[in-house]
């Protein structure tokens, strides 16, 4: 049995403020799910929010982390270093 989160009042977000700024933040009690267990006070386990990763550019290989691939004929750090040296050579 679940109930509306009493901290965020079912909004999923809270406003945190210091003396100058107001910042919206995910509710730490319900983790943004808007509800908590009436028995344990915890958010539902199956509603855990997962971070999504935006698709990276075509110059990256996405497997959870982006690793740069060939860019303008440069395949490694040495190629890139040589490119920068030629670019900034007076």
KASUL-V929451 format. One record per run of one state. SS is the DSSP state (2 for helix, 1 for strand, 0 for the rest). FROM is the first residue (numbers start at 1). LEN is the number of residues. If there is no record, write none. Layout:
# KASUL-V929451
ss & from & len
SS & FROM & LEN
SS & FROM & LEN
This chain:
# KASUL-V929451
ss & from & len
0 & 1 & 1
1 & 2 & 3
0 & 5 & 8
1 & 13 & 5
0 & 18 & 4
1 & 22 & 5
0 & 27 & 8
1 & 35 & 3
0 & 38 & 7
2 & 45 & 3
0 & 48 & 12
1 & 60 & 3
0 & 63 & 3
1 & 66 & 3
0 & 69 & 2
1 & 71 & 1
0 & 72 & 2
1 & 74 & 1
0 & 75 & 2
2 & 77 & 11
0 & 88 & 3
